[in-house]
Amino acid sequence: MTAPAGQKYSLWLMPEGEVRDRLTLILKRLSARFEVPEFPPHVTLLGSCMGERDEMVRRSSLVAADLMPFTIHLEKIDHRDEYFRCVFVHAEPMEPLRDAHRAVCWTFGRTPDPDFMPHLSLLYGNFSLDVKKYIMVELGFQFDIQFEAPSLHLYHTEGAVENWRLVETFGLGYR
């Protein structure tokens, strides 16, 4: 079997304004403290999508035009034994968010994930359970943050986290 042609991309929903600034500060502090790469606050709709840049941009534009802006609610802080979900905040899997995940998957020829767990990562890395629990206690276990998702962001996510780059942003519901 051969690998798919192209490079790796991800589609994200990202907060703006005061919520972005607040979350960015938390992520920056955690990244600096634990000496891991920084990344922008985001909720991934589709990760590890392989393809050529122009086709990724075209498909992202199409799906963004079919989606309407919606609100994302961030709730409980959690952790996993996974590098990209080391410490994260669950996003309430409301219907608009699940619909957006399905639409993005269909547009990119992927099967929607029945176990789709929308979340916003706070820290990437491989840390002990004690460290993760300490972070959760420090942050307060529960977020009560919501933000409007007015756009879809296509990121080139090939290679190391510090090399990830925004390719293009697409307003939701614009034709």
Secondary structure, 3 states (H helix, E strand, C coil): CCCCCCEEEEEEECCCHHHHHHHHHHHHHHHHHHCCCCCCCCEEEEEEEEECHHHHHHHHHHHHHHCCCEEEEEEEEEECCCHHHCEEEEECCCHHHHHHHHHHHHHCCCCCCCCCCCEEEEECCCCCHHHHHHHHHHHCCEEEEEEEECEEEEEECCCCHHHCEEEEEEECCCC
